[in-house]
Amino acid sequence: MRTTVTLDADTESLLREAMRQRGHTFKQALNDAVRQGLAGVAGDPARPPFVQRSFPMRLKPGYDLGKLSALEADLDAEAFSEVTRRLTPEQNEPK
């Protein structure tokens, strides 16, 4: 396919450097760069697909998975209570 491509100055410099290092023509260097750049977009068949491993959360009964922010708030409140219980009466009084 024949097309017109407008390159930024820094991209042109990189392409010309690739041409010089590899002894390729402009067309070869541009096609190689585009192929390499788009390989990850189309998916690399040699690379196995990413698989997300998951683990059971072991939530306490009664917590709704859709309301995990409430669980976080409960845990924060428990941690705050624990810290304030450890304070001496003088430290616990408002100033």
ABEGO torsion letter per residue (X at the ends): XBBBBBBBAAAAAAAAAAAAAAGBBAAAAAAAAAAAAAAAAAEBAABBBBBBBBBBAGBBBGBBAABAAAAAAAAAAAAAAAAAAABBAAAABBX
